[in-house]
Amino acid sequence: MTGRDEERRTLDERKDATGRLSPVGVGAQRADDGESLIVSMEGFEGPLDLLLMLARTQKVDLAKISVLALAEQYIAFIERARLLRIEVAADYLVMAAWLAFLKSRLLLPREEEDTEPDAQEMALRLQLRLQRLEAMREAAERLLARDRLGRDVFVRGAPEGLAVQRAIRHDATLFELLRAYGGLRIRRERPPLHIRRRPVYAFEEALRRLERLLGHRFEWAALEAFLPEDLRDPGLTRSALASMFAASLEMARLGKAELRQHETFGPIYMRGVAGTPEEEDES
């Protein structure tokens, strides 16, 4: 019996009731000749998973694996699987073709004008992908090794029928309580303070009004007679009177008006100044 017949017999023994090969994990079985791998393709999730298993057989760090030896081992494995009539998915064949290409690039010297990617860089990228896959597998193993709720760890059932009484205790003095109560009442009862802007009669407006009214008026008249007639607000009236008084003082300083007051706190009279001394004497 040849080695190939022995491998087929071993595969037949590993078939389950459905006639399919049972998957084998990382620890792959070897035939009696000690060379060929007896592995079902259903035991791997993709080409990288298979590459990781083959890389582990080198028993070295993934960062130090021989990509050339790994490529040869992968290609030999795919060829062995096809000889044994095992259905191989297309992505496994694509990886085999790419590894064959990488192997040729690693063996052949690099040409100076070669525009294709460097083989060493491609090998380093493959090593990095294998390292990431190994890290994800280790993290998954650690996660699955933890206790599971409902299988390893169980929570308590229905709560016990014990009444829980909670008592609230406030630690404060009488003065603190009164101050808190007073602050609450003040915030509730005190209305917000709104300060209205007072209406103001501008000084410039009063000065223009006096200049206009005293232009040709030379008889004495009370200061209140020059106030606007449409004033209704008492506050605006007081502001207009103050502005008129300041404007009369300014016109007297400029020599455009004369002021007269017969007694203290009495009414103030004013008149315009004539343009010539003769007109002033006649007035």
Summary of the structure (lengths in Angstrom):
residues: 283
radius of gyration: 54.1
end to end distance: 154.5
largest distance: 157.4
contacts: 610
relative contact order: 0.06
helix: 51%
strand: 7%
